């Protein structure tokens, strides 16, 4: 949001519009919508909360990915349909629980601890 507010949607999204193999993500819904509309980018919205209003927005906008802080996802719940990414996931056990909620991708700062032995 800081870059978007300081430099504007056009500047922020045009910087990356020539790259490939990425997903434009932001907390700022206006920024991801602009990236999709103007540059045809795949988008990921970092949802502010898991509310009925947020779900309505997601169903309307259809972002390619829905990012959410793992702390905001109630355990033993079911997230609405979408490609969910939980961030700040510290352990494989937590990832397994989030998987049951509908999360398919995980971000972590604990790479070594998240690695599975084969």
Secondary structure, 3 states (H helix, E strand, C coil): CHHHHHHCHHHHHHHHCCCCCCCEEECCHHHHHHHHHHHCCCEEEECCCCCHHHHHHHHHHCCCEEEEEHHHCCCCCCCCCCCEEEECCCCHHHHHHHHHHCEEEECCCCHHHHCCCC
